[in-house]
Each structure stands twice: as structure tokens, then as C-alpha cells.
Amino acid sequence: MSRELGFEPELRLVNVPDDETAARVRFLGSPTIRVGGVDVDPRSEERSDYALSCRLFQTEAGIVGQPDERWVREALLREVGAAG
């Protein structure tokens, strides 16, 4: 995807070892993808169930185990536009 968009994003993995850390960093489960500190899932602001858990996403294709690629692409483009 980065080649398509014309830039290479910096990836940072965050260790969330326990529920206390999950609450502190507002971790909604794995996988969580944030761009510019904002979760790519448009519905994430409606949630507050922070915990060590697997995460499901409600997409146009139904309930799936990963965020919609379009969400990630749009978040990356917004971040690049905000920085440029």
C-alpha cells in the first residue's frame, strides 16, 4: 500500500502487557492500527471497552478480524495531507 500512496509510513509496535496498560493507552484489542494517534476504525470513538482481547471490526463486508483496508488508506492520506 505504501508504494501505491507514494510514501513509507513509520511503524511503531506498542507493547500492551496487561489490562491496566490497555486502559491507559485506550487499547481496544488486537489488532489496533492508529495513524497519527487516531484509530483507523471510524466507530472507535464510540467504544471504551479497553482490554487485552482479540478485536472484531464491523465493515461493509460484515464482521471481520482486521480493519478495512480503505480505512487504513484514508487515514494515511489524511495524515500526509495534514503534514504537507
PDB file of N, CA, C and O in Angstrom:
ATOM      1  N   MET A   1       0.815  -1.190   0.000  1.00  0.00           N
ATOM      2  CA  MET A   1       0.000   0.000   0.000  1.00  0.00           C
ATOM      3  C   MET A   1       0.864   1.261   0.000  1.00  0.00           C
ATOM      4  O   MET A   1       0.510   2.251  -0.640  1.00  0.00           O
ATOM      5  N   SER A   2       1.994   1.235   0.712  1.00  0.00           N
ATOM      6  CA  SER A   2       2.818   2.442   0.784  1.00  0.00           C
ATOM      7  C   SER A   2       3.349   2.837  -0.587  1.00  0.00           C
ATOM      8  O   SER A   2       3.469   4.025  -0.885  1.00  0.00           O
ATOM      9  N   ARG A   3       3.667   1.857  -1.423  1.00  0.00           N
ATOM     10  CA  ARG A   3       4.123   2.189  -2.779  1.00  0.00           C
ATOM     11  C   ARG A   3       3.015   2.871  -3.567  1.00  0.00           C
ATOM     12  O   ARG A   3       3.269   3.823  -4.305  1.00  0.00           O
ATOM     13  N   GLU A   4       1.801   2.391  -3.414  1.00  0.00           N
ATOM     14  CA  GLU A   4       0.659   2.995  -4.098  1.00  0.00           C
ATOM     15  C   GLU A   4       0.466   4.448  -3.684  1.00  0.00           C
ATOM     16  O   GLU A   4       0.111   5.294  -4.506  1.00  0.00           O
ATOM     17  N   LEU A   5       0.698   4.731  -2.418  1.00  0.00           N
ATOM     18  CA  LEU A   5       0.453   6.063  -1.883  1.00  0.00           C
ATOM     19  C   LEU A   5       1.658   6.987  -2.032  1.00  0.00           C
ATOM     20  O   LEU A   5       1.531   8.200  -1.860  1.00  0.00           O
ATOM     21  N   GLY A   6       2.821   6.428  -2.348  1.00  0.00           N
ATOM     22  CA  GLY A   6       3.992   7.244  -2.610  1.00  0.00           C
ATOM     23  C   GLY A   6       4.804   7.648  -1.393  1.00  0.00           C
ATOM     24  O   GLY A   6       5.563   8.614  -1.470  1.00  0.00           O
ATOM     25  N   PHE A   7       4.677   6.950  -0.275  1.00  0.00           N
ATOM     26  CA  PHE A   7       5.480   7.238   0.913  1.00  0.00           C
ATOM     27  C   PHE A   7       5.577   5.978   1.758  1.00  0.00           C
ATOM     28  O   PHE A   7       4.799   5.038   1.595  1.00  0.00           O
ATOM     29  N   GLU A   8       6.542   5.978   2.658  1.00  0.00           N
ATOM     30  CA  GLU A   8       6.765   4.844   3.553  1.00  0.00           C
ATOM     31  C   GLU A   8       6.424   5.265   4.979  1.00  0.00           C
ATOM     32  O   GLU A   8       7.165   6.047   5.574  1.00  0.00           O
ATOM     33  N   PRO A   9       5.324   4.770   5.542  1.00  0.00           N
ATOM     34  CA  PRO A   9       4.972   5.171   6.908  1.00  0.00           C
ATOM     35  C   PRO A   9       5.933   4.567   7.927  1.00  0.00           C
ATOM     36  O   PRO A   9       6.494   3.493   7.707  1.00  0.00           O
ATOM     37  N   GLU A  10       6.115   5.263   9.032  1.00  0.00           N
ATOM     38  CA  GLU A  10       6.915   4.749  10.142  1.00  0.00           C
ATOM     39  C   GLU A  10       6.014   3.863  10.993  1.00  0.00           C
ATOM     40  O   GLU A  10       4.942   4.289  11.422  1.00  0.00           O
ATOM     41  N   LEU A  11       6.448   2.640  11.234  1.00  0.00           N
ATOM     42  CA  LEU A  11       5.668   1.714  12.043  1.00  0.00           C
ATOM     43  C   LEU A  11       6.233   1.670  13.449  1.00  0.00           C
ATOM     44  O   LEU A  11       7.447   1.677  13.648  1.00  0.00           O
ATOM     45  N   ARG A  12       5.335   1.625  14.421  1.00  0.00           N
ATOM     46  CA  ARG A  12       5.761   1.535  15.822  1.00  0.00           C
ATOM     47  C   ARG A  12       4.865   0.526  16.508  1.00  0.00           C
ATOM     48  O   ARG A  12       3.644   0.681  16.523  1.00  0.00           O
ATOM     49  N   LEU A  13       5.464  -0.503  17.073  1.00  0.00           N
ATOM     50  CA  LEU A  13       4.718  -1.506  17.819  1.00  0.00           C
ATOM     51  C   LEU A  13       4.662  -1.073  19.274  1.00  0.00           C
ATOM     52  O   LEU A  13       5.658  -0.610  19.829  1.00  0.00           O
ATOM     53  N   VAL A  14       3.505  -1.224  19.887  1.00  0.00           N
ATOM     54  CA  VAL A  14       3.326  -0.835  21.285  1.00  0.00           C
ATOM     55  C   VAL A  14       2.984  -2.083  22.090  1.00  0.00           C
ATOM     56  O   VAL A  14       2.028  -2.793  21.779  1.00  0.00           O
ATOM     57  N   ASN A  15       3.769  -2.338  23.119  1.00  0.00           N
ATOM     58  CA  ASN A  15       3.541  -3.477  23.991  1.00  0.00           C
ATOM     59  C   ASN A  15       2.429  -3.136  24.980  1.00  0.00           C
ATOM     60  O   ASN A  15       2.516  -2.147  25.707  1.00  0.00           O
ATOM     61  N   VAL A  16       1.397  -3.954  25.001  1.00  0.00           N
ATOM     62  CA  VAL A  16       0.284  -3.780  25.943  1.00  0.00           C
ATOM     63  C   VAL A  16       0.202  -5.074  26.757  1.00  0.00           C
ATOM     64  O   VAL A  16      -0.505  -6.007  26.374  1.00  0.00           O
ATOM     65  N   PRO A  17       0.926  -5.130  27.882  1.00  0.00           N
ATOM     66  CA  PRO A  17       1.063  -6.391  28.607  1.00  0.00           C
ATOM     67  C   PRO A  17      -0.090  -6.740  29.552  1.00  0.00           C
ATOM     68  O   PRO A  17      -0.214  -7.893  29.964  1.00  0.00           O
ATOM     69  N   ASP A  18      -0.939  -5.758  29.905  1.00  0.00           N
ATOM     70  CA  ASP A  18      -1.986  -6.040  30.881  1.00  0.00           C
ATOM     71  C   ASP A  18      -3.163  -5.078  30.701  1.00  0.00           C
ATOM     72  O   ASP A  18      -3.082  -4.104  29.953  1.00  0.00           O
ATOM     73  N   ASP A  19      -4.257  -5.375  31.406  1.00  0.00           N
ATOM     74  CA  ASP A  19      -5.469  -4.562  31.277  1.00  0.00           C
ATOM     75  C   ASP A  19      -5.266  -3.124  31.743  1.00  0.00           C
ATOM     76  O   ASP A  19      -5.881  -2.207  31.199  1.00  0.00           O
ATOM     77  N   GLU A  20      -4.417  -2.917  32.736  1.00  0.00           N
ATOM     78  CA  GLU A  20      -4.139  -1.559  33.216  1.00  0.00           C
ATOM     79  C   GLU A  20      -3.511  -0.719  32.094  1.00  0.00           C
ATOM     80  O   GLU A  20      -3.907   0.423  31.863  1.00  0.00           O
ATOM     81  N   THR A  21      -2.549  -1.293  31.419  1.00  0.00           N
ATOM     82  CA  THR A  21      -1.922  -0.596  30.288  1.00  0.00           C
ATOM     83  C   THR A  21      -2.935  -0.403  29.167  1.00  0.00           C
ATOM     84  O   THR A  21      -2.971   0.655  28.540  1.00  0.00           O
ATOM     85  N   ALA A  22      -3.756  -1.415  28.913  1.00  0.00           N
ATOM     86  CA  ALA A  22      -4.781  -1.310  27.864  1.00  0.00           C
ATOM     87  C   ALA A  22      -5.701  -0.116  28.131  1.00  0.00           C
ATOM     88  O   ALA A  22      -6.032   0.628  27.208  1.00  0.00           O
ATOM     89  N   ALA A  23      -6.105   0.066  29.361  1.00  0.00           N
ATOM     90  CA  ALA A  23      -6.969   1.203  29.699  1.00  0.00           C
ATOM     91  C   ALA A  23      -6.218   2.519  29.535  1.00  0.00           C
ATOM     92  O   ALA A  23      -6.768   3.489  29.013  1.00  0.00           O
ATOM     93  N   ARG A  24      -4.969   2.556  29.976  1.00  0.00           N
ATOM     94  CA  ARG A  24      -4.180   3.790  29.907  1.00  0.00           C
ATOM     95  C   ARG A  24      -3.947   4.236  28.464  1.00  0.00           C
ATOM     96  O   ARG A  24      -4.019   5.428  28.166  1.00  0.00           O
ATOM     97  N   VAL A  25      -3.667   3.287  27.564  1.00  0.00           N
ATOM     98  CA  VAL A  25      -3.379   3.654  26.172  1.00  0.00           C
ATOM     99  C   VAL A  25      -4.611   3.538  25.274  1.00  0.00           C
ATOM    100  O   VAL A  25      -4.518   3.688  24.056  1.00  0.00           O
ATOM    101  N   ARG A  26      -5.763   3.269  25.889  1.00  0.00           N
ATOM    102  CA  ARG A  26      -7.036   3.172  25.161  1.00  0.00           C
ATOM    103  C   ARG A  26      -6.971   2.100  24.070  1.00  0.00           C
ATOM    104  O   ARG A  26      -7.320   2.341  22.914  1.00  0.00           O
ATOM    105  N   PHE A  27      -6.516   0.917  24.470  1.00  0.00           N
ATOM    106  CA  PHE A  27      -6.332  -0.210  23.562  1.00  0.00           C
ATOM    107  C   PHE A  27      -7.630  -0.996  23.460  1.00  0.00           C
ATOM    108  O   PHE A  27      -8.132  -1.514  24.457  1.00  0.00           O
ATOM    109  N   LEU A  28      -8.172  -1.082  22.244  1.00  0.00           N
ATOM    110  CA  LEU A  28      -9.455  -1.737  22.024  1.00  0.00           C
ATOM    111  C   LEU A  28      -9.324  -3.197  21.620  1.00  0.00           C
ATOM    112  O   LEU A  28     -10.320  -3.836  21.283  1.00  0.00           O
ATOM    113  N   GLY A  29      -8.127  -3.723  21.647  1.00  0.00           N
ATOM    114  CA  GLY A  29      -7.911  -5.117  21.287  1.00  0.00           C
ATOM    115  C   GLY A  29      -6.990  -5.231  20.094  1.00  0.00           C
ATOM    116  O   GLY A  29      -6.622  -4.241  19.461  1.00  0.00           O
ATOM    117  N   SER A  30      -6.628  -6.466  19.806  1.00  0.00           N
ATOM    118  CA  SER A  30      -5.683  -6.726  18.727  1.00  0.00           C
ATOM    119  C   SER A  30      -6.416  -7.323  17.531  1.00  0.00           C
ATOM    120  O   SER A  30      -7.185  -8.274  17.677  1.00  0.00           O
ATOM    121  N   PRO A  31      -6.177  -6.766  16.361  1.00  0.00           N
ATOM    122  CA  PRO A  31      -5.223  -5.720  16.018  1.00  0.00           C
ATOM    123  C   PRO A  31      -5.808  -4.325  16.189  1.00  0.00           C
ATOM    124  O   PRO A  31      -6.994  -4.104  15.943  1.00  0.00           O
ATOM    125  N   THR A  32      -4.978  -3.399  16.606  1.00  0.00           N
ATOM    126  CA  THR A  32      -5.318  -1.981  16.621  1.00  0.00           C
ATOM    127  C   THR A  32      -4.325  -1.271  15.722  1.00  0.00           C
ATOM    128  O   THR A  32      -3.114  -1.447  15.861  1.00  0.00           O
ATOM    129  N   ILE A  33      -4.833  -0.473  14.805  1.00  0.00           N
ATOM    130  CA  ILE A  33      -3.984   0.320  13.911  1.00  0.00           C
ATOM    131  C   ILE A  33      -4.376   1.773  14.086  1.00  0.00           C
ATOM    132  O   ILE A  33      -5.534   2.156  13.917  1.00  0.00           O
ATOM    133  N   ARG A  34      -3.378   2.569  14.429  1.00  0.00           N
ATOM    134  CA  ARG A  34      -3.595   4.009  14.583  1.00  0.00           C
ATOM    135  C   ARG A  34      -2.688   4.753  13.616  1.00  0.00           C
ATOM    136  O   ARG A  34      -1.553   4.345  13.373  1.00  0.00           O
ATOM    137  N   VAL A  35      -3.190   5.827  13.078  1.00  0.00           N
ATOM    138  CA  VAL A  35      -2.400   6.697  12.209  1.00  0.00           C
ATOM    139  C   VAL A  35      -2.480   8.084  12.819  1.00  0.00           C
ATOM    140  O   VAL A  35      -3.568   8.631  12.999  1.00  0.00           O
ATOM    141  N   GLY A  36      -1.321   8.651  13.138  1.00  0.00           N
ATOM    142  CA  GLY A  36      -1.296   9.945  13.802  1.00  0.00           C
ATOM    143  C   GLY A  36      -1.977   9.898  15.160  1.00  0.00           C
ATOM    144  O   GLY A  36      -2.531  10.898  15.617  1.00  0.00           O
ATOM    145  N   GLY A  37      -1.937   8.730  15.810  1.00  0.00           N
ATOM    146  CA  GLY A  37      -2.537   8.559  17.127  1.00  0.00           C
ATOM    147  C   GLY A  37      -4.030   8.296  17.118  1.00  0.00           C
ATOM    148  O   GLY A  37      -4.641   8.156  18.177  1.00  0.00           O
ATOM    149  N   VAL A  38      -4.628   8.226  15.929  1.00  0.00           N
ATOM    150  CA  VAL A  38      -6.083   8.036  15.816  1.00  0.00           C
ATOM    151  C   VAL A  38      -6.372   6.659  15.232  1.00  0.00           C
ATOM    152  O   VAL A  38      -5.808   6.275  14.207  1.00  0.00           O
ATOM    153  N   ASP A  39      -7.257   5.922  15.895  1.00  0.00           N
ATOM    154  CA  ASP A  39      -7.655   4.602  15.418  1.00  0.00           C
ATOM    155  C   ASP A  39      -8.276   4.725  14.031  1.00  0.00           C
ATOM    156  O   ASP A  39      -9.046   5.650  13.771  1.00  0.00           O
ATOM    157  N   VAL A  40      -7.939   3.787  13.135  1.00  0.00           N
ATOM    158  CA  VAL A  40      -8.467   3.862  11.765  1.00  0.00           C
ATOM    159  C   VAL A  40      -9.940   3.484  11.680  1.00  0.00           C
ATOM    160  O   VAL A  40     -10.605   3.832  10.705  1.00  0.00           O
ATOM    161  N   ASP A  41     -10.458   2.787  12.668  1.00  0.00           N
ATOM    162  CA  ASP A  41     -11.877   2.386  12.663  1.00  0.00           C
ATOM    163  C   ASP A  41     -12.746   3.604  12.947  1.00  0.00           C
ATOM    164  O   ASP A  41     -12.634   4.203  14.016  1.00  0.00           O
ATOM    165  N   PRO A  42     -13.611   3.979  12.007  1.00  0.00           N
ATOM    166  CA  PRO A  42     -14.449   5.166  12.220  1.00  0.00           C
ATOM    167  C   PRO A  42     -15.365   5.069  13.440  1.00  0.00           C
ATOM    168  O   PRO A  42     -15.829   6.091  13.946  1.00  0.00           O
ATOM    169  N   ARG A  43     -15.627   3.860  13.914  1.00  0.00           N
ATOM    170  CA  ARG A  43     -16.514   3.676  15.073  1.00  0.00           C
ATOM    171  C   ARG A  43     -15.767   3.600  16.406  1.00  0.00           C
ATOM    172  O   ARG A  43     -16.391   3.423  17.453  1.00  0.00           O
ATOM    173  N   SER A  44     -14.453   3.729  16.378  1.00  0.00           N
ATOM    174  CA  SER A  44     -13.667   3.527  17.600  1.00  0.00           C
ATOM    175  C   SER A  44     -13.988   4.551  18.686  1.00  0.00           C
ATOM    176  O   SER A  44     -13.894   4.225  19.870  1.00  0.00           O
ATOM    177  N   GLU A  45     -14.356   5.758  18.327  1.00  0.00           N
ATOM    178  CA  GLU A  45     -14.666   6.792  19.328  1.00  0.00           C
ATOM    179  C   GLU A  45     -15.908   6.447  20.146  1.00  0.00           C
ATOM    180  O   GLU A  45     -16.110   6.993  21.231  1.00  0.00           O
ATOM    181  N   GLU A  46     -16.734   5.546  19.630  1.00  0.00           N
ATOM    182  CA  GLU A  46     -17.959   5.131  20.332  1.00  0.00           C
ATOM    183  C   GLU A  46     -17.671   4.083  21.394  1.00  0.00           C
ATOM    184  O   GLU A  46     -18.556   3.726  22.171  1.00  0.00           O
ATOM    185  N   ARG A  47     -16.433   3.584  21.435  1.00  0.00           N
ATOM    186  CA  ARG A  47     -16.094   2.468  22.316  1.00  0.00           C
ATOM    187  C   ARG A  47     -15.230   2.899  23.495  1.00  0.00           C
ATOM    188  O   ARG A  47     -14.480   3.872  23.420  1.00  0.00           O
ATOM    189  N   SER A  48     -15.357   2.147  24.585  1.00  0.00           N
ATOM    190  CA  SER A  48     -14.499   2.369  25.742  1.00  0.00           C
ATOM    191  C   SER A  48     -14.193   1.046  26.446  1.00  0.00           C
ATOM    192  O   SER A  48     -13.859   1.029  27.630  1.00  0.00           O
ATOM    193  N   ASP A  49     -14.308  -0.049  25.716  1.00  0.00           N
ATOM    194  CA  ASP A  49     -14.062  -1.370  26.283  1.00  0.00           C
ATOM    195  C   ASP A  49     -12.597  -1.765  26.108  1.00  0.00           C
ATOM    196  O   ASP A  49     -12.272  -2.700  25.376  1.00  0.00           O
ATOM    197  N   TYR A  50     -11.722  -1.031  26.796  1.00  0.00           N
ATOM    198  CA  TYR A  50     -10.280  -1.226  26.676  1.00  0.00           C
ATOM    199  C   TYR A  50      -9.858  -2.466  27.449  1.00  0.00           C
ATOM    200  O   TYR A  50     -10.143  -2.597  28.640  1.00  0.00           O
ATOM    201  N   ALA A  51      -9.166  -3.385  26.747  1.00  0.00           N
ATOM    202  CA  ALA A  51      -8.733  -4.624  27.397  1.00  0.00           C
ATOM    203  C   ALA A  51      -7.833  -5.412  26.466  1.00  0.00           C
ATOM    204  O   ALA A  51      -7.767  -5.155  25.264  1.00  0.00           O
ATOM    205  N   LEU A  52      -7.143  -6.376  27.050  1.00  0.00           N
ATOM    206  CA  LEU A  52      -6.391  -7.337  26.251  1.00  0.00           C
ATOM    207  C   LEU A  52      -7.403  -8.307  25.668  1.00  0.00           C
ATOM    208  O   LEU A  52      -7.990  -9.110  26.392  1.00  0.00           O
ATOM    209  N   SER A  53      -7.604  -8.234  24.385  1.00  0.00           N
ATOM    210  CA  SER A  53      -8.579  -9.095  23.742  1.00  0.00           C
ATOM    211  C   SER A  53      -8.339  -9.112  22.242  1.00  0.00           C
ATOM    212  O   SER A  53      -7.590  -8.295  21.706  1.00  0.00           O
ATOM    213  N   CYS A  54      -8.979 -10.042  21.587  1.00  0.00           N
ATOM    214  CA  CYS A  54      -8.996 -10.024  20.133  1.00  0.00           C
ATOM    215  C   CYS A  54     -10.050  -9.003  19.717  1.00  0.00           C
ATOM    216  O   CYS A  54     -11.003  -8.743  20.452  1.00  0.00           O
ATOM    217  N   ARG A  55      -9.870  -8.442  18.555  1.00  0.00           N
ATOM    218  CA  ARG A  55     -10.759  -7.366  18.126  1.00  0.00           C
ATOM    219  C   ARG A  55     -11.461  -7.751  16.829  1.00  0.00           C
ATOM    220  O   ARG A  55     -10.862  -8.346  15.933  1.00  0.00           O
ATOM    221  N   LEU A  56     -12.732  -7.404  16.747  1.00  0.00           N
ATOM    222  CA  LEU A  56     -13.513  -7.586  15.533  1.00  0.00           C
ATOM    223  C   LEU A  56     -13.942  -6.219  15.023  1.00  0.00           C
ATOM    224  O   LEU A  56     -14.086  -5.273  15.798  1.00  0.00           O
ATOM    225  N   PHE A  57     -14.144  -6.123  13.723  1.00  0.00           N
ATOM    226  CA  PHE A  57     -14.493  -4.859  13.083  1.00  0.00           C
ATOM    227  C   PHE A  57     -15.766  -5.024  12.275  1.00  0.00           C
ATOM    228  O   PHE A  57     -15.915  -5.997  11.535  1.00  0.00           O
ATOM    229  N   GLN A  58     -16.679  -4.082  12.413  1.00  0.00           N
ATOM    230  CA  GLN A  58     -17.899  -4.065  11.607  1.00  0.00           C
ATOM    231  C   GLN A  58     -17.608  -3.269  10.344  1.00  0.00           C
ATOM    232  O   GLN A  58     -17.440  -2.051  10.397  1.00  0.00           O
ATOM    233  N   THR A  59     -17.548  -3.955   9.213  1.00  0.00           N
ATOM    234  CA  THR A  59     -17.249  -3.306   7.936  1.00  0.00           C
ATOM    235  C   THR A  59     -18.413  -3.524   6.981  1.00  0.00           C
ATOM    236  O   THR A  59     -19.388  -4.193   7.322  1.00  0.00           O
ATOM    237  N   GLU A  60     -18.308  -2.964   5.794  1.00  0.00           N
ATOM    238  CA  GLU A  60     -19.334  -3.182   4.777  1.00  0.00           C
ATOM    239  C   GLU A  60     -19.423  -4.656   4.390  1.00  0.00           C
ATOM    240  O   GLU A  60     -20.473  -5.122   3.949  1.00  0.00           O
ATOM    241  N   ALA A  61     -18.321  -5.388   4.556  1.00  0.00           N
ATOM    242  CA  ALA A  61     -18.292  -6.815   4.229  1.00  0.00           C
ATOM    243  C   ALA A  61     -18.823  -7.679   5.370  1.00  0.00           C
ATOM    244  O   ALA A  61     -18.935  -8.896   5.221  1.00  0.00           O
ATOM    245  N   GLY A  62     -19.151  -7.069   6.502  1.00  0.00           N
ATOM    246  CA  GLY A  62     -19.611  -7.801   7.672  1.00  0.00           C
ATOM    247  C   GLY A  62     -18.612  -7.679   8.814  1.00  0.00           C
ATOM    248  O   GLY A  62     -17.793  -6.760   8.837  1.00  0.00           O
ATOM    249  N   ILE A  63     -18.684  -8.599   9.749  1.00  0.00           N
ATOM    250  CA  ILE A  63     -17.782  -8.593  10.899  1.00  0.00           C
ATOM    251  C   ILE A  63     -16.529  -9.378  10.514  1.00  0.00           C
ATOM    252  O   ILE A  63     -16.599 -10.543  10.122  1.00  0.00           O
ATOM    253  N   VAL A  64     -15.379  -8.706  10.636  1.00  0.00           N
ATOM    254  CA  VAL A  64     -14.108  -9.304  10.219  1.00  0.00           C
ATOM    255  C   VAL A  64     -13.054  -9.087  11.298  1.00  0.00           C
ATOM    256  O   VAL A  64     -13.260  -8.313  12.233  1.00  0.00           O
ATOM    257  N   GLY A  65     -11.925  -9.775  11.163  1.00  0.00           N
ATOM    258  CA  GLY A  65     -10.863  -9.727  12.163  1.00  0.00           C
ATOM    259  C   GLY A  65      -9.764  -8.726  11.892  1.00  0.00           C
ATOM    260  O   GLY A  65      -8.742  -8.736  12.578  1.00  0.00           O
ATOM    261  N   GLN A  66      -9.947  -7.861  10.907  1.00  0.00           N
ATOM    262  CA  GLN A  66      -8.949  -6.823  10.621  1.00  0.00           C
ATOM    263  C   GLN A  66      -9.661  -5.584  10.107  1.00  0.00           C
ATOM    264  O   GLN A  66     -10.753  -5.678   9.547  1.00  0.00           O
ATOM    265  N   PRO A  67      -9.044  -4.417  10.295  1.00  0.00           N
ATOM    266  CA  PRO A  67      -9.682  -3.198   9.811  1.00  0.00           C
ATOM    267  C   PRO A  67      -9.770  -3.178   8.290  1.00  0.00           C
ATOM    268  O   PRO A  67      -8.937  -3.767   7.601  1.00  0.00           O
ATOM    269  N   ASP A  68     -10.756  -2.516   7.792  1.00  0.00           N
ATOM    270  CA  ASP A  68     -10.952  -2.367   6.354  1.00  0.00           C
ATOM    271  C   ASP A  68      -9.745  -1.650   5.753  1.00  0.00           C
ATOM    272  O   ASP A  68      -9.313  -0.624   6.279  1.00  0.00           O
ATOM    273  N   GLU A  69      -9.204  -2.174   4.669  1.00  0.00           N
ATOM    274  CA  GLU A  69      -8.039  -1.566   4.027  1.00  0.00           C
ATOM    275  C   GLU A  69      -8.315  -0.116   3.635  1.00  0.00           C
ATOM    276  O   GLU A  69      -7.415   0.723   3.683  1.00  0.00           O
ATOM    277  N   ARG A  70      -9.525   0.171   3.257  1.00  0.00           N
ATOM    278  CA  ARG A  70      -9.896   1.541   2.877  1.00  0.00           C
ATOM    279  C   ARG A  70      -9.730   2.499   4.052  1.00  0.00           C
ATOM    280  O   ARG A  70      -9.312   3.641   3.858  1.00  0.00           O
ATOM    281  N   TRP A  71     -10.052   2.054   5.268  1.00  0.00           N
ATOM    282  CA  TRP A  71      -9.886   2.901   6.460  1.00  0.00           C
ATOM    283  C   TRP A  71      -8.420   3.260   6.645  1.00  0.00           C
ATOM    284  O   TRP A  71      -8.085   4.411   6.928  1.00  0.00           O
ATOM    285  N   VAL A  72      -7.547   2.267   6.483  1.00  0.00           N
ATOM    286  CA  VAL A  72      -6.110   2.495   6.665  1.00  0.00           C
ATOM    287  C   VAL A  72      -5.610   3.466   5.597  1.00  0.00           C
ATOM    288  O   VAL A  72      -4.891   4.417   5.903  1.00  0.00           O
ATOM    289  N   ARG A  73      -5.989   3.224   4.360  1.00  0.00           N
ATOM    290  CA  ARG A  73      -5.578   4.088   3.252  1.00  0.00           C
ATOM    291  C   ARG A  73      -6.034   5.534   3.483  1.00  0.00           C
ATOM    292  O   ARG A  73      -5.246   6.467   3.331  1.00  0.00           O
ATOM    293  N   GLU A  74      -7.301   5.713   3.849  1.00  0.00           N
ATOM    294  CA  GLU A  74      -7.838   7.061   4.083  1.00  0.00           C
ATOM    295  C   GLU A  74      -7.129   7.744   5.253  1.00  0.00           C
ATOM    296  O   GLU A  74      -6.858   8.944   5.196  1.00  0.00           O
ATOM    297  N   ALA A  75      -6.829   6.993   6.308  1.00  0.00           N
ATOM    298  CA  ALA A  75      -6.131   7.569   7.467  1.00  0.00           C
ATOM    299  C   ALA A  75      -4.723   8.008   7.082  1.00  0.00           C
ATOM    300  O   ALA A  75      -4.271   9.077   7.493  1.00  0.00           O
ATOM    301  N   LEU A  76      -4.032   7.194   6.299  1.00  0.00           N
ATOM    302  CA  LEU A  76      -2.691   7.554   5.853  1.00  0.00           C
ATOM    303  C   LEU A  76      -2.719   8.809   4.969  1.00  0.00           C
ATOM    304  O   LEU A  76      -1.883   9.700   5.117  1.00  0.00           O
ATOM    305  N   LEU A  77      -3.666   8.865   4.073  1.00  0.00           N
ATOM    306  CA  LEU A  77      -3.775  10.034   3.192  1.00  0.00           C
ATOM    307  C   LEU A  77      -4.104  11.305   3.981  1.00  0.00           C
ATOM    308  O   LEU A  77      -3.585  12.380   3.682  1.00  0.00           O
ATOM    309  N   ARG A  78      -4.977  11.173   4.997  1.00  0.00           N
ATOM    310  CA  ARG A  78      -5.289  12.339   5.845  1.00  0.00           C
ATOM    311  C   ARG A  78      -4.047  12.817   6.573  1.00  0.00           C
ATOM    312  O   ARG A  78      -3.794  14.019   6.652  1.00  0.00           O
ATOM    313  N   GLU A  79      -3.274  11.886   7.102  1.00  0.00           N
ATOM    314  CA  GLU A  79      -2.084  12.232   7.864  1.00  0.00           C
ATOM    315  C   GLU A  79      -1.047  12.914   6.972  1.00  0.00           C
ATOM    316  O   GLU A  79      -0.433  13.902   7.377  1.00  0.00           O
ATOM    317  N   VAL A  80      -0.855  12.400   5.781  1.00  0.00           N
ATOM    318  CA  VAL A  80       0.099  13.010   4.849  1.00  0.00           C
ATOM    319  C   VAL A  80      -0.395  14.396   4.445  1.00  0.00           C
ATOM    320  O   VAL A  80       0.403  15.329   4.345  1.00  0.00           O
ATOM    321  N   GLY A  81      -1.690  14.542   4.214  1.00  0.00           N
ATOM    322  CA  GLY A  81      -2.255  15.851   3.861  1.00  0.00           C
ATOM    323  C   GLY A  81      -2.116  16.845   4.992  1.00  0.00           C
ATOM    324  O   GLY A  81      -1.855  18.023   4.748  1.00  0.00           O
ATOM    325  N   ALA A  82      -2.286  16.390   6.237  1.00  0.00           N
ATOM    326  CA  ALA A  82      -2.158  17.281   7.397  1.00  0.00           C
ATOM    327  C   ALA A  82      -0.716  17.715   7.603  1.00  0.00           C
ATOM    328  O   ALA A  82      -0.460  18.829   8.062  1.00  0.00           O
ATOM    329  N   ALA A  83       0.231  16.839   7.264  1.00  0.00           N
ATOM    330  CA  ALA A  83       1.654  17.160   7.452  1.00  0.00           C
ATOM    331  C   ALA A  83       2.192  18.001   6.311  1.00  0.00           C
ATOM    332  O   ALA A  83       3.199  18.690   6.470  1.00  0.00           O
ATOM    333  N   GLY A  84       1.537  17.954   5.168  1.00  0.00           N
ATOM    334  CA  GLY A  84       2.085  18.655   3.999  1.00  0.00           C
ATOM    335  C   GLY A  84       1.463  19.964   3.803  1.00  0.00           C
ATOM    336  O   GLY A  84       1.812  20.680   2.864  1.00  0.00           O
TER     337      GLY A  84
END
